[in-house]
């Protein structure tokens, strides 16, 4: 079974989220979609406008196969801890085959280029 992972807040769930998850499933040819979702508090500590149970219920009703709560400690952190420290580790432990994200920017080449820059910087760092 092929699984696609998403990192979400769904605050609230809307048509853009639905489109994102449908495209992620289609593009990756996945059998199921697993979403790691913030609980009642979101990134930067902002309270969710709809509680986590109702947001999860809506997502399941819309076709997400599994919702896993991102622990509070990670959910309220800056983007690196939010994503890599918590959500990515959870999806990795669930052995998803791919992780998909949406972007208002819409140009994957810019993200790929930035990734290569960061990767090269880390590769060439000299420990002090």
VOSE-328836 format. One record per residue (C-alpha): residue number from 0; residue in one letter; chain; z, y, x. Coordinates in steps of 0.2 Angstrom, whole numbers. Layout:
BEGIN
+------+-------+-------+-------+-------+-------+
! voke ! lumdo ! rovex !    zz !    yy !    xx !
+------+-------+-------+-------+-------+-------+
!  NUM !     A !     A !     Z !     Y !     X !
...
+------+-------+-------+-------+-------+-------+
This chain:
BEGIN
+------+-------+-------+-------+-------+-------+
! voke ! lumdo ! rovex !    zz !    yy !    xx !
+------+-------+-------+-------+-------+-------+
!    0 !     X !     A !     0 !     0 !     0 !
!    1 !     X !     A !    -5 !    17 !     7 !
!    2 !     X !     A !     7 !    31 !     4 !
!    3 !     X !     A !     5 !    50 !     6 !
!    4 !     X !     A !    20 !    61 !     9 !
!    5 !     X !     A !    23 !    79 !     3 !
!    6 !     X !     A !    37 !    92 !     7 !
!    7 !     X !     A !    40 !   102 !    -9 !
!    8 !     X !     A !    52 !   114 !   -18 !
!    9 !     X !     A !    43 !   114 !   -35 !
!   10 !     X !     A !    52 !   130 !   -40 !
!   11 !     X !     A !    45 !   129 !   -53 !
!   12 !     X !     A !    32 !   116 !   -53 !
!   13 !     X !     A !    15 !   124 !   -58 !
!   14 !     X !     A !    -4 !   120 !   -58 !
!   15 !     X !     A !    -6 !   124 !   -40 !
!   16 !     X !     A !     7 !   110 !   -36 !
!   17 !     X !     A !    -2 !    98 !   -47 !
!   18 !     X !     A !   -19 !   102 !   -39 !
!   19 !     X !     A !   -11 !   100 !   -22 !
!   20 !     X !     A !    -4 !    83 !   -25 !
!   21 !     X !     A !   -20 !    76 !   -34 !
!   22 !     X !     A !   -30 !    82 !   -19 !
!   23 !     X !     A !   -18 !    75 !    -6 !
!   24 !     X !     A !   -19 !    58 !   -15 !
!   25 !     X !     A !   -38 !    58 !   -17 !
!   26 !     X !     A !   -41 !    64 !     1 !
!   27 !     X !     A !   -30 !    52 !     9 !
!   28 !     X !     A !   -35 !    38 !    -3 !
!   29 !     X !     A !   -17 !    34 !    -6 !
!   30 !     X !     A !    -9 !    22 !   -18 !
!   31 !     X !     A !     6 !    32 !   -21 !
!   32 !     X !     A !    13 !    50 !   -17 !
!   33 !     X !     A !    31 !    52 !   -10 !
!   34 !     X !     A !    38 !    70 !   -11 !
!   35 !     X !     A !    54 !    76 !    -1 !
!   36 !     X !     A !    61 !    90 !   -12 !
!   37 !     X !     A !    75 !   102 !    -9 !
!   38 !     X !     A !    90 !   101 !   -21 !
!   39 !     X !     A !    98 !   115 !   -30 !
!   40 !     X !     A !    97 !   126 !   -15 !
!   41 !     X !     A !    80 !   130 !    -7 !
!   42 !     X !     A !    75 !   136 !    10 !
!   43 !     X !     A !    85 !   151 !    16 !
!   44 !     X !     A !    99 !   147 !     4 !
!   45 !     X !     A !    90 !   153 !   -12 !
!   46 !     X !     A !    96 !   145 !   -28 !
!   47 !     X !     A !    83 !   135 !   -37 !
!   48 !     X !     A !    78 !   143 !   -54 !
!   49 !     X !     A !    77 !   125 !   -62 !
!   50 !     X !     A !    90 !   112 !   -57 !
!   51 !     X !     A !    84 !    97 !   -45 !
!   52 !     X !     A !    85 !    84 !   -59 !
!   53 !     X !     A !    73 !    93 !   -70 !
!   54 !     X !     A !    61 !    98 !   -56 !
!   55 !     X !     A !    61 !    79 !   -51 !
!   56 !     X !     A !    58 !    74 !   -69 !
!   57 !     X !     A !    44 !    86 !   -71 !
!   58 !     X !     A !    36 !    80 !   -55 !
!   59 !     X !     A !    37 !    62 !   -59 !
!   60 !     X !     A !    30 !    65 !   -77 !
!   61 !     X !     A !    15 !    74 !   -68 !
!   62 !     X !     A !    12 !    59 !   -57 !
!   63 !     X !     A !    22 !    60 !   -41 !
!   64 !     X !     A !    28 !    42 !   -38 !
!   65 !     X !     A !    44 !    45 !   -29 !
!   66 !     X !     A !    55 !    60 !   -26 !
!   67 !     X !     A !    68 !    60 !   -12 !
!   68 !     X !     A !    80 !    74 !   -11 !
!   69 !     X !     A !    80 !    84 !     6 !
!   70 !     X !     A !    99 !    85 !    11 !
!   71 !     X !     A !   107 !   103 !     8 !
!   72 !     X !     A !   109 !   105 !    27 !
!   73 !     X !     A !    91 !   104 !    30 !
!   74 !     X !     A !    85 !   112 !    14 !
!   75 !     X !     A !    93 !   129 !    18 !
!   76 !     X !     A !    87 !   130 !    36 !
!   77 !     X !     A !    73 !   139 !    44 !
!   78 !     X !     A !    56 !   131 !    43 !
!   79 !     X !     A !    57 !   120 !    59 !
!   80 !     X !     A !    74 !   112 !    54 !
!   81 !     X !     A !    68 !   112 !    36 !
!   82 !     X !     A !    52 !   102 !    40 !
!   83 !     X !     A !    54 !    93 !    56 !
!   84 !     X !     A !    73 !    90 !    56 !
!   85 !     X !     A !    74 !    84 !    38 !
!   86 !     X !     A !    59 !    82 !    28 !
!   87 !     X !     A !    47 !    74 !    42 !
!   88 !     X !     A !    61 !    62 !    47 !
!   89 !     X !     A !    63 !    56 !    29 !
!   90 !     X !     A !    45 !    54 !    27 !
!   91 !     X !     A !    43 !    45 !    43 !
!   92 !     X !     A !    58 !    33 !    39 !
!   93 !     X !     A !    48 !    29 !    23 !
!   94 !     X !     A !    33 !    25 !    33 !
!   95 !     X !     A !    21 !    36 !    24 !
!   96 !     X !     A !     3 !    35 !    31 !
!   97 !     X !     A !     0 !    53 !    30 !
!   98 !     X !     A !     8 !    70 !    26 !
!   99 !     X !     A !    -2 !    83 !    17 !
!  100 !     X !     A !     2 !   102 !    15 !
!  101 !     X !     A !    -5 !   116 !     6 !
!  102 !     X !     A !    -9 !   133 !    12 !
!  103 !     X !     A !   -13 !   150 !     5 !
!  104 !     X !     A !   -23 !   153 !    21 !
!  105 !     X !     A !   -34 !   138 !    18 !
!  106 !     X !     A !   -42 !   137 !    36 !
!  107 !     X !     A !   -36 !   121 !    44 !
!  108 !     X !     A !   -44 !   126 !    61 !
!  109 !     X !     A !   -32 !   140 !    63 !
!  110 !     X !     A !   -17 !   127 !    61 !
!  111 !     X !     A !   -26 !   115 !    73 !
!  112 !     X !     A !   -28 !   128 !    86 !
!  113 !     X !     A !   -10 !   134 !    85 !
!  114 !     X !     A !    -4 !   116 !    86 !
!  115 !     X !     A !   -14 !   113 !   102 !
!  116 !     X !     A !    -7 !   130 !   110 !
!  117 !     X !     A !    11 !   124 !   106 !
!  118 !     X !     A !     7 !   107 !   112 !
!  119 !     X !     A !     0 !   114 !   129 !
!  120 !     X !     A !    15 !   126 !   131 !
!  121 !     X !     A !    28 !   111 !   129 !
!  122 !     X !     A !    18 !   100 !   140 !
!  123 !     X !     A !    17 !   113 !   154 !
!  124 !     X !     A !    36 !   119 !   153 !
!  125 !     X !     A !    46 !   117 !   168 !
!  126 !     X !     A !    65 !   113 !   165 !
!  127 !     X !     A !    77 !   125 !   174 !
+------+-------+-------+-------+-------+-------+
